Amino acid sequence: MRERWIDVLLVTASENLYYFTGYDAWSFYVHQMGIVALDADEPILVLRDQDTPCAEFTAFVAPENVIGYPERFIGDRALHVMSFIADLLRERAWDAGTVGVEMDSHFFTARCYQQLTSELVDADLLVNWVWTVKSAAEIAYMRQAGVIAGLAMAAAREHIRPGVRECDAAARVMDAMIEGTPEFGGDLPPAGEFLMSPGEKATEPHLVWTDAPFAIDVAVNVELGGCRKRYNAGLARTLHLGTPPAELLALQNVVNDGMETALSAVRPGVTAESIEAAWRREISKAGYDTTSRIGYSIELACATTWIDRTVSLKQGDTTVLESGMTFHMICGRWKGAHNLEFSETFRVPETGHELLTDFPRQILTADA
């Protein structure tokens, strides 16, 4: 904040509220805010009054720093919570300094901006960039999320079968995501992060299940994740219901070689774009080319997406990797008759990389 000349930071992104205060409740559908001031010992958490008891169970800020706004601000077009926030800023003389706000947060609306137009500075992603480098405790949660991701993918391999409805298999996968292990349970990933594209739909990377039964002799791309204490690890694999054709097996080798080359390039001090360039050089040897990114920074997330909108493994991103960063790398092909998708979540340690899920990186069949 000092580097950006910000005296008071207004935080609305759910994952950033969680990061600053520990607050974790399904209350993001109404306005809520964290206020971080340079002259305050800890953040102020502003919630709907009826949600303040949730802070008693989850937040680690002092009770006097949890402030509830009255119910009259809910569902009244003539009133807006940002007026309550503005009064609070004035009461504490925080309106006199430079106020920063997350301008591209999902939960900071156009009307929020209209109510707080004086002395605002765009502080979007300021918090996100802070937590691109994880603490040891955060990495521990992500490793547990990686274990859960492996269990969920094992459930997908077990229950995706010809004749089984897509929704029924999806339910079993969700069970595994939430059940976790006897030692630690799981959370539902943000926005229920679980994609499943069978057959012809495998050409599209962002489709979900239907109630149609799985057919025989089709590929199914599955992208899911494990979530532990809101920290996430993504994992994608391709299943084939039947004997995989030779063309798909050949594509598997190309993608795996490219992914291994990219992962081998990971270490502190290299740029994000150099990782993607290593992937592209390798797959070009087999006649393939692509311009899309192959990964992004992943970690803490609550309601919307686990992509933190900071670092991307893509052409033109010159961000230098640091020890403690974590990424979800997704490599594959989604064009033509044969499609395939593999992904790994990895940590950047002092040297090399650490995969957070131990799961075979191959085309999965009923017996493999």
C-alpha positions in Angstrom: 0.0 0.0 0.0 2.8 2.4 0.8 4.5 1.6 -2.5 1.2 2.5 -4.3 0.6 5.6 -2.1 -2.6 4.1 -0.7 -3.6 5.1 2.9 -6.8 3.0 3.1 -7.6 -0.1 1.0 -11.2 -1.3 0.5 -11.4 -5.0 -0.2 -14.5 -6.7 -1.6 -13.2 -9.9 -3.3 -14.3 -12.8 -1.1 -10.9 -14.6 -1.2 -9.1 -11.4 -0.1 -11.5 -10.9 2.8 -10.7 -14.5 3.8 -7.0 -13.8 3.4 -7.1 -10.7 5.6 -9.5 -11.8 8.2 -10.3 -15.5 8.0 -14.0 -14.7 7.4 -15.6 -17.6 5.5 -19.4 -17.7 5.0 -21.8 -17.9 2.1 -22.7 -14.3 2.4 -21.1 -12.8 -0.7 -24.5 -12.2 -2.4 -24.8 -9.1 -0.3 -22.3 -6.3 0.0 -19.4 -6.9 2.4 -16.1 -5.2 2.7 -12.7 -5.3 4.5 -11.1 -2.0 5.3 -7.3 -2.0 5.7 -5.8 1.2 6.9 -2.1 2.0 7.5 -2.9 3.5 10.9 -5.0 0.6 12.1 -3.7 -2.5 13.9 -5.9 -4.9 11.9 -8.5 -4.8 9.2 -12.1 -3.8 9.8 -14.7 -6.3 8.6 -18.0 -4.8 7.5 -20.9 -7.3 7.1 -24.6 -7.4 6.9 -25.7 -7.3 10.5 -27.2 -10.8 10.5 -23.9 -12.2 9.2 -21.7 -10.8 12.0 -22.2 -14.0 14.1 -20.5 -15.9 11.2 -17.4 -13.8 11.9 -17.3 -15.1 15.5 -16.8 -18.7 14.2 -14.4 -17.9 11.3 -12.7 -14.5 11.5 -9.6 -13.8 13.6 -10.0 -10.1 13.9 -11.1 -8.6 17.2 -14.9 -8.5 17.8 -14.8 -4.7 17.9 -13.5 -4.7 14.4 -16.5 -6.6 13.0 -19.1 -4.0 12.1 -22.6 -4.9 11.0 -24.7 -2.6 8.8 -28.5 -2.4 9.3 -31.1 -4.5 7.5 -32.5 -1.3 5.9 -29.7 -1.3 3.4 -30.9 -4.7 2.0 -33.3 -4.6 -0.9 -33.9 -0.8 -0.8 -33.1 1.1 -4.1 -33.0 4.4 -2.2 -30.2 3.2 0.1 -26.8 1.6 -0.6 -24.3 0.0 1.7 -21.5 2.2 0.3 -23.1 5.2 2.0 -22.7 3.3 5.3 -19.0 2.7 4.3 -18.5 6.3 3.4 -19.8 7.4 6.8 -17.5 4.9 8.5 -14.5 6.3 6.6 -15.4 9.9 7.6 -15.9 8.9 11.3 -12.3 7.6 11.4 -10.9 10.4 9.3 -9.9 7.9 6.6 -11.6 9.9 3.9 -8.8 12.5 4.0 -6.2 10.1 2.6 -5.9 8.2 -0.6 -8.5 5.4 -0.7 -7.8 2.4 -2.9 -10.4 0.0 -4.2 -10.4 -3.3 -6.2 -11.9 -1.9 -9.4 -12.3 -5.2 -11.2 -13.6 -7.3 -8.3 -16.6 -9.4 -9.1 -18.4 -7.9 -6.1 -17.6 -4.2 -6.6 -20.4 -3.0 -8.8 -20.9 0.1 -11.0 -23.2 1.5 -8.3 -20.6 0.8 -5.6 -18.2 2.9 -7.6 -20.8 5.7 -8.0 -21.2 5.9 -4.2 -17.4 6.1 -3.6 -16.1 8.3 -6.4 -14.1 10.7 -4.3 -10.4 10.1 -3.7 -10.4 6.6 -5.1 -7.4 4.8 -6.5 -7.5 1.7 -8.6 -6.0 -1.0 -6.3 -7.2 -4.0 -8.3 -5.1 -7.1 -7.8 -2.9 -5.5 -5.1 -3.8 -8.2 -2.6 -3.7 -10.9 -5.2 -0.1 -10.1 -6.0 0.8 -10.2 -2.3 -0.4 -13.8 -2.0 1.1 -15.2 -5.2 4.0 -16.2 -2.9 2.7 -18.7 -0.3 3.6 -19.3 3.3 4.5 -22.8 4.5 1.0 -23.1 6.0 -0.7 -22.1 2.7 1.5 -24.7 0.8 0.4 -27.3 3.4 -3.2 -26.7 2.6 -2.5 -26.8 -1.2 -0.7 -30.1 -0.8 -3.8 -31.5 1.0 -6.0 -30.1 -1.8 -3.7 -31.9 -4.3 -4.4 -35.2 -2.5 -8.2 -34.5 -2.7 -7.9 -33.8 -6.4 -6.3 -37.2 -6.9 -9.1 -38.9 -5.0 -11.7 -37.0 -7.1 -10.0 -38.0 -10.4 -9.9 -41.7 -9.1 -13.7 -41.4 -8.6 -14.1 -40.1 -12.1 -12.2 -43.0 -13.5 -14.3 -45.4 -11.4 -17.7 -44.1 -12.2 -17.5 -42.8 -15.8 -18.7 -45.8 -17.7 -20.8 -46.5 -20.9 -24.5 -46.2 -20.0 -23.9 -44.3 -16.8 -25.6 -40.8 -16.8 -23.1 -38.0 -16.8 -24.8 -36.4 -13.8 -24.6 -39.6 -11.8 -20.8 -39.8 -12.3 -20.5 -36.1 -11.5 -22.3 -36.7 -8.2 -19.8 -39.4 -7.2 -16.9 -37.1 -8.1 -18.4 -34.3 -6.0 -18.7 -36.8 -3.1 -15.0 -37.4 -3.3 -14.2 -33.7 -3.5 -16.1 -33.0 -0.3 -15.3 -36.1 1.7 -11.6 -35.8 1.4 -9.6 -38.2 3.6 -10.1 -39.5 7.1 -7.4 -37.0 8.2 -8.8 -33.9 6.4 -12.0 -33.1 4.6 -12.5 -31.2 1.4 -14.4 -28.1 0.4 -16.4 -27.5 -2.8 -14.0 -25.7 -5.2 -15.0 -22.2 -6.3 -18.0 -22.2 -8.6 -18.1 -26.0 -8.3 -15.0 -26.1 -10.5 -15.6 -29.4 -12.3 -15.8 -29.7 -16.1 -16.6 -32.8 -18.1 -16.7 -32.9 -21.9 -17.4 -36.3 -23.5 -17.3 -37.3 -27.2 -17.8 -34.5 -29.7 -18.0 -32.0 -26.9 -14.3 -32.7 -26.0 -13.4 -30.1 -28.6 -14.7 -27.5 -26.1 -12.6 -27.0 -22.9 -15.3 -25.4 -20.6 -18.4 -27.6 -20.7 -20.1 -29.3 -17.8 -22.1 -32.5 -17.5 -25.7 -33.2 -18.6 -28.1 -36.1 -17.8 -27.1 -38.0 -21.0 -25.6 -41.4 -20.7 -21.9 -42.0 -21.6 -21.4 -43.7 -25.0 -18.9 -46.4 -25.9 -15.6 -45.6 -27.7 -15.5 -41.9 -26.8 -13.0 -39.8 -25.0 -14.0 -37.7 -21.9 -12.0 -34.7 -20.8 -12.3 -34.2 -17.1 -11.0 -31.1 -15.2 -11.6 -30.9 -11.5 -10.0 -29.8 -8.3 -9.4 -30.4 -4.7 -10.1 -27.6 -2.2 -8.9 -27.4 1.4 -9.5 -24.4 3.6 -10.3 -22.5 0.3 -6.9 -23.3 -1.2 -7.1 -25.2 -4.5 -5.3 -27.7 -6.7 -6.5 -28.4 -10.2 -6.2 -31.6 -12.1 -7.2 -32.6 -15.6 -7.1 -36.0 -17.4 -8.6 -37.6 -20.4 -10.5 -40.9 -20.1 -11.4 -43.2 -22.9 -14.4 -45.5 -22.8 -13.1 -48.3 -24.9 -9.7 -48.9 -26.5 -7.9 -45.6 -27.2 -7.2 -45.2 -31.0 -3.6 -45.0 -32.1 -3.9 -41.3 -33.0 -5.0 -40.4 -29.5 -2.1 -42.4 -28.0 0.3 -40.6 -30.3 -1.2 -37.2 -29.1 -0.7 -38.3 -25.5 3.0 -38.7 -26.1 3.2 -35.3 -27.7 1.4 -33.5 -24.9 3.3 -35.4 -22.2 6.7 -34.6 -23.8 5.7 -30.9 -24.1 4.4 -30.8 -20.6 7.6 -32.4 -19.1 9.7 -30.0 -21.1 7.7 -27.1 -19.7 7.9 -28.4 -16.1 11.6 -29.0 -16.4 12.0 -25.3 -17.3 10.4 -24.2 -13.9 12.7 -22.7 -11.3 13.0 -19.4 -9.4 14.3 -16.6 -11.6 12.8 -17.7 -15.0 10.0 -15.8 -16.6 6.5 -17.1 -17.0 6.7 -16.7 -20.8 9.8 -18.9 -20.9 7.8 -21.8 -19.5 5.2 -21.5 -22.2 7.9 -21.1 -24.9 9.5 -24.4 -23.8 6.1 -26.2 -24.3 5.6 -24.6 -27.7 9.1 -25.5 -28.9 8.6 -29.1 -27.9 5.2 -29.7 -29.5 6.3 -27.9 -32.7 8.6 -30.9 -33.3 5.5 -33.0 -33.9 3.9 -30.4 -36.1 1.6 -28.8 -33.5 1.3 -25.1 -32.6 -0.8 -23.1 -30.2 -1.1 -19.5 -29.0 -3.1 -19.9 -25.8 -1.7 -19.8 -22.4 -0.8 -23.1 -20.7 -1.4 -22.1 -17.1 -2.0 -19.5 -14.4 -1.3 -18.7 -10.8 -3.7 -20.7 -8.6 -4.3 -20.7 -4.9 -6.9 -19.2 -2.6 -10.4 -18.7 -4.0 -14.0 -18.5 -2.6 -17.0 -18.0 -4.8 -16.1 -17.4 -8.4 -12.8 -18.8 -9.9 -9.5 -20.2 -8.6 -7.6 -18.2 -11.2 -6.2 -15.3 -9.3 -5.7 -13.0 -12.4 -2.0 -12.3 -11.8 0.6 -14.5 -13.5 -0.1 -16.4 -16.7 2.1 -18.9 -18.4 1.8 -17.3 -21.8 3.7 -15.3 -24.4 4.4 -11.8 -23.2 4.2 -12.4 -19.5 7.6 -11.4 -18.1 6.8 -12.0 -14.5 9.8 -13.7 -12.8 8.9 -16.9 -10.9 9.7 -16.9 -7.2 10.0 -19.7 -4.7 6.6 -20.2 -3.1 4.5 -19.5 -6.2 1.9 -22.1 -7.3 0.5 -22.7 -10.8 -2.1 -24.8 -12.6 -0.5 -25.9 -15.9 -3.0 -27.2 -18.5 -1.7 -28.7 -21.7 -3.7 -30.4 -24.5 -5.4 -30.2 -27.8 -9.1 -29.3 -28.3 -9.3 -29.4 -32.1 -10.1 -32.0 -34.6 -11.3 -35.6 -34.2 -8.9 -36.5 -31.3 -8.6 -34.3 -28.2 -6.7 -34.6 -25.0 -6.2 -32.7 -21.8 -3.6 -33.1 -19.0 -3.0 -30.7 -16.1 -0.9 -30.4 -13.0 -0.8 -28.0 -10.1 2.8 -27.4 -9.0 4.8 -25.3 -6.5 8.0 -23.5 -7.3 10.5 -24.5 -4.6 14.0 -23.3 -4.3 15.0 -25.4 -7.3 12.8 -27.2 -9.9 9.1 -27.8 -9.3 6.9 -29.9 -7.0 3.7 -31.5 -8.2 0.9 -31.3 -5.7 -1.0 -34.4 -6.9 0.5 -37.8 -7.5 -1.7 -39.3 -10.3 -0.8 -41.1 -13.5 -0.5 -38.7 -16.4 -1.9 -40.9 -19.1 -5.2 -41.7 -20.9 -7.3 -43.4 -18.3 -9.4 -46.4 -19.2 -11.7 -48.6 -17.1 -8.7 -50.8 -16.2 -5.9 -48.3 -15.9 
